[in-house]
Amino acid sequence: MNKPLALLLACVTVALMLGISWSLSLRRPWLALGFAAATILFIGFSFILKARACRRQEANNRDQG
């Protein structure tokens, strides 16, 4: 995974977590649960992207070597 993509994924994750804290400060539990669900789904999506990138890199290394 390249560094700009990893930075983007990290920033979006932090923004979603900030949304959780913001919604808790407003005393809106349903909004907090929505942000929590979005955060969990986004982190899962990030892991999937990272796994695919690692598989591609391993396949390229096997083809070259």
Phi, psi and omega in degrees: 000132181283160187293319178298322179293318179297320178296317179298314180297319179295318180295319179294320178297317178296320179297320177295321178292325175295326176297324176297312182294323179297315181291328175291325178291333175276358182060048177241087185296327180292323176293321178296319178295324177295315177295322179296316178296318178296322179296314180297316178295320181291321177295320176298317177300321179295319178296322178297315178299318180295319179296318179295321179295321178294319178297317178298318181294320178295320179296320178294322179293322178292322180293323182280328186257000000 
